[in-house]
Amino acid sequence: MRGEPRSGCAINAAVEALGDPWSVIVLRDMMFGDRRYFRELLTGSDEGIASNVLSSRLKALVAGGILTRDDATRGQRARYSLTEAGIQTLPVLVALGTWGRAHRETTPELTIRQQLMEEGGPTMVAELMDELRARHLGAPLPPSEGPRASERLRTAYEKVVAKQASA
């Protein structure tokens, strides 16, 4: 990963940091699937990322300040965490998903979370960002009335998967 963007353009700088499809998939899986270990990211990807590609993308995301990597001691696995900059990519991922849902063929079980994020709007995005800050940065979790955003997303996904299995 380059240290400096090719130009001073904000869009270029963002694309250089996040523009690789696999990097975006890694961020998606960390945010929506709570996958934080190499093996979880490798085996949990519906897209079938290769181990060498995953390794390269994780190194680039750490170098770019989007993720941190906890040093693993002997016999332990390294755990990756989102930084604040990584957490702030959530609205970008939601916008990409909105575009993808509107303009590309998708499946109900893999787009239900996107649909809920769209319906929940900025409030739901902010709720999920607070949860990510608590999980990845150790920030205090604000009080919540009712199920948290991540619980609502998980429940909706499980409901669609169950419906697909019984059909």
Residue pairs with C-beta under 8 A, 6 or more apart in sequence:
1 16
1 17
1 59
1 60
1 63
1 64
2 16
5 12
5 13
5 16
6 12
6 16
7 13
14 92
17 23
17 64
17 66
18 24
18 27
18 66
18 89
18 92
20 57
20 60
22 49
22 53
22 54
22 57
23 57
23 60
23 61
23 66
24 93
24 96
25 45
25 47
25 49
26 41
26 49
26 54
26 57
26 58
26 61
27 61
27 66
27 82
27 86
27 89
27 93
28 93
29 35
29 40
29 41
29 44
29 45
30 36
30 41
30 67
30 80
30 82
30 86
31 82
31 90
31 93
31 128
31 132
32 113
32 153
33 40
33 44
34 135
34 150
35 41
35 44
36 79
36 80
36 81
37 77
37 78
37 79
37 80
38 54
38 55
38 58
38 77
38 78
38 80
39 77
41 49
41 54
41 58
41 80
42 49
42 51
42 54
45 54
46 110
49 57
58 67
58 69
58 80
61 67
61 80
61 86
62 68
62 69
62 80
65 83
65 85
66 82
66 83
66 85
66 86
66 89
67 80
67 81
67 82
67 83
67 86
68 80
68 81
68 83
69 78
69 79
69 80
70 78
70 79
70 80
70 81
71 78
72 78
72 79
81 136
81 137
82 132
82 136
82 137
83 136
83 137
84 133
84 137
86 136
87 129
87 132
87 133
87 136
87 137
88 129
90 125
90 128
90 129
90 132
91 125
94 114
94 117
94 118
94 125
97 111
97 114
97 117
97 118
98 114
98 118
100 106
100 114
101 111
101 114
101 115
101 118
106 114
108 160
108 164
109 157
109 160
109 161
109 164
112 156
112 157
112 159
112 160
113 153
113 156
113 157
116 124
116 152
116 153
116 156
117 124
117 125
117 128
117 153
120 127
120 149
120 152
124 149
124 152
127 144
127 148
127 149
128 149
128 150
128 153
130 139
130 141
130 142
131 141
131 148
131 149
131 150
133 139
134 140
134 141
147 155
